[in-house]
């Protein structure tokens, strides 16, 4: 009775289809299953890393300085192929970036989205999409002026998170100063 609906399909074909379906279902394990287990400490670490990113990006476009304070001594910052090594190299890279980037009138904000942070003990990775938005006046329609991605490797030292290696890649609105060093990645 059970197989009466499958009169046009042989029993062997039916069991083959069932086996294939089970194999496909078993291979479709969600990616989240591969993440390290969430503990109170990893959740706190994730929150601290999110705060670090928001604070860091909050300074962009404000004339802020001291970006190297967010990095360890032997850190590397790669912005579209221009590389700063160590704290002084990172400060120099930011000075160069400010000089080579167009200024925006009014208010700018950096939106951080699609944040993925993976913490393992005293190291972590963070991947994010960033979007620069400017508004000339409070009545002006906000405009996106650039967008891209970044991949960060972080380390925890004396209870604080710091950048160790950052790779920032533009996906749109890239300033001309990066044309010679930019590669799609």
Steps between C-alpha positions, in 0.01 A plus 500: 500500500781743594669469162185501289556865405840415360385252237699675226818510713673177584560417863878518443471848350281610789757385760778665299308831506439466876872430557603802291254723685637388836858557385418852381320582822794374707748712302294816550627560854472871581825700506420612854559144616869548423540805725662467841253463784366825644597553861447801723864595436479472119179703502672770708800491266271538197332802660839656575613447141177656368558799729859527374382508137226756566735727697771470235268575208335780695825698475524480122432833335515693828866594477568255783844357543662231707366218286815304578384474862261229380788285368773284654863600438566251218168556322429532129235715333433437131265751336446411134860385470665791684659347807592651834712292737525573870344793681698770318435341161127498575501867605687585180249304293211693655668834431550393138137379476361830635711698254397281206128469571229746401344697785128484564297798614265453790471181701642161415429166661644157441244221511630157601290207384514122454737478796642156565728457800661170595680489836746229595668556834707822472474529122210587275405582144245758392353547155281798421352699213544876546306773327585871507196729505510880482237770548590858405224640720236362730245544218717346229440146384784280628736371231716188502852604409689173542457139600723202559601210719757431763651197663661545840717277712495610863685411818410551863771654716449577869123468459476735199449415133736643237539469125792288389435479126232683301421473132264768370370472145284751313206375297379842385586868525873431536717815512741542208807462724443121512473441123858373464495271806144367490434138413166321517501266799 
